Amino acid sequence: MEIGNLNQRIDFLEHRTVTDSIGNHINQWEKTFSCWAYVSVKNSSETTDSGITKEIQSLEFTIRQTKNTRLINPTTHRIQFLGILYDINSVILNFKSQNYMKIIAVARKSGDIYDRH
């Protein structure tokens, strides 16, 4: 892949527990870093629930493999792209050339727990 194809900016958010001014522990998502990515649709489908049609979209993000990006974990990280939050399903490292990696992520459903960012 050519570096010029990485034409979309994405943000990585990490789930952290912080302590507020009076000692309460609060769970929150903090932006840890952003990078350039090549974004493509991996899968798209529709479901109907109680007469409401919902689209489920899975995207594939191709990014450069760096020290920061190798630390991405599906349980503690998520992606924000064009104002939409994506849950990370898998991180696919390239062990042969170690230059690019792929991340498969699904758009978050509204109303999910920890939906705020």
N, C-alpha and C positions, 0 to 999 in steps of 0.2 A: 504494500500500500504506500502511496506517495503522501508525504506530509501535507500537501495542499488539499487533500480530501478531508482532512480533519477541520471542518468548517463550522461546527456548532459548539457553542460554549455550554458546558454543563457544570453544575455545582454538586459537590458531595457533602452530605449532611451526616453527622455522627451522633448517635444517641448517647447522652451523658446524664449523669445525676449530679446536680449542683446543689449547694447550700445557699439559701437566701439570707438576708440580713438578720432574721430572727432564729435561724437554725433549722428551718424546715428543709427537707430534701425534696427537690423538684426534678422530675424527668423532663428533659428538653432536647430538641434537635439543634445542633450548632453546625454552621457551615465550617468545614475544615479546610477545603481547598476547591479550586475549580480548574478545569483543563479543557482543551479542545478535543472534539470527538467527531467521528463519522457515525451518523445515526441512521439506522434502517429499520423498517418494520419487520419483525420476526414472525409475528402471528397476530391476526385480528379476528375476533369472533363476536357474535351478539348472543345475548341470553334474554329471556323474558321472565320477569319475576313480578307477580301480582299485576299483570297488564302493563308493566313498564319495561321497555326495551333498553338494555344496557350494553354498551360496547366494552369489550375487554381487549386491550391492545398490549402486545408484548413487543418491546423494542430491543434491538441489539446495538450496543454502544461499543465502538472500536476506539481505543485510546492508546497513547504511548505507555509502555510499561516502564515505570520509574520507581524510585524508592517509596514515594507516597502511595502510588496506585497499587503496589504489591500488598499494602496493608489493608486494602478494602475487604470487608467481611460482610456477607449477606445478612448476618444477624445484628450488626451494629451500624450499618451504613445504609443510606438510600440516596437516590439521585433526584435533583430538581432540574427539569429541562422545560423551557418555555412556560414557566409558572406551574407546571404539573409535577407532582411528586410520584416517583417510581420506586417500588420495592424491588430490591435486587434478588433475583432467583439464583443466579450462578455467576461465578467469576472464572473465566477460562484463560489461564496463563499460557504463554507461548514459551516453552522451555527450550526449543531449538534455537530460535534467533534472539529471543528475549527483547524484542523491540516493540511489539504491540500486544495488546490483550483485549479480550472481548468480555463484555458484561451483558447478561440478559436480565431485563427488568420489566415489570408489569406495572401499569398505571394503578395508583392507589384508588380504592373505592371511597367515595365520600362517606363520612360517618364512622370510619374505622377508628379503633382505639389509637391514641397518639396521633390523631389526624392533624393536629396543629403543628406548625413549623416555626 
